Amino acid sequence: PDWHTAAMSEYRVQYTVEARAAYDGLPPSRRADLDRAVRVLARDPFRKHSTAPLGPGEHLRRAYVAPGLMVEYMVARAVMVVVVLEVFDESAYLIDESDDV
């Protein structure tokens, strides 16, 4: 059995100052989406679907948690720290750009 999934009901979630500032800048509906997704992630931050390790270890990870929202987080003991919260503008994609040279 994996040590990180044993008997942990939920990890305590904290945000870095920068991630909290990005969170505070979200509109209420996006913030609610993020809250819901982070609650799911806190139950199992090492889940095999929708998350991936950043680097050789398992403790620094990335997850695309909701449309246009990506978090990078680290897990230490019973704490999950959201280090980066990236907000994407989903109305602008490269495929929408002209590829005229």
N, C-alpha and C positions, 0 to 999 in steps of 0.2 A: 504493500500500500504506500501511496505517496504521503510523505510527512505533512505536506501543506494542505491536504484535504481531510485529514483526520480530525474529527470532532470539532472543527471550527464552525461555529454557526454563522458568524458574520465578522468581517474585518471592520475595524474602526477606520473611517475615511477622514483624511486630512488633505488640505490643499496648500501648495506653496503660495507665497504672496502673489506671484505672477499669475498662477492658475486661478486664484480667487478673484483677482482683478478682471480676468477674462470672463469668469463666471458672472460676476456682478454686472458686467456690461451686456449680458445676454437679455433679450426680451423675455418676459415672464413665461411664455409658452415654450421657448427653447430651454429655459432654465428647468422647467418641469420635466421636459424630455430627458435632460441630462441627469436630473435627480433620480428619475425612475431607472435609467440605465446604470447609474453608479450603484444604486441599491442592489441591482441584479449582480453586478460585477463584485460587489463587496461580499456576496455569498460565496463566490468562487472566482477569485481573480486569476486563477491559473487555468480557466476553462479552455478547452481545446478549440472551440469554435468562436470566431469573432475576436480572438486575441492572439497576439504573437509575441515571443520574446524579442527584445532588442539586444542583440549580442549573445555571447555564449551561455550566460546563465539564465535562469528562469525568473529572476526577481525584478528585472527591469522589463516592462512590457508596454505594448501599444494595443489600443482597442478603438475601433470605429464604433461609437456607442449610439449614435443617432444620425439621421441625415445631416451632413455638414458639420458633425462634431467628432473630433478625435481626441483621445486622451493618451498621454504617456504617463505611466505610474510605476512606482516601485513598491514592493511588498517586503516588510520586515516584521517578523513575529506576528502580532495581531493587528498591525496597522498597514493600511494601504494609503500611500501618499500620491495624490495627483500632482505630478510635476509640471506637465504641459497640458494646456487645453487649447486646441487649435480649432478655430471656427472657419469653415469654408463658405464662400459665397457660391451656392449651388446654382446660381442663375448664369454663371459665366464659366464656360468650359473651352478648352483649346479647340475642340471639334467645331465650335461655333465660329471660330475665327476664320477669316479668309486665308487660304494658303497660297495666295498669289505672291509671287516674288518680285 
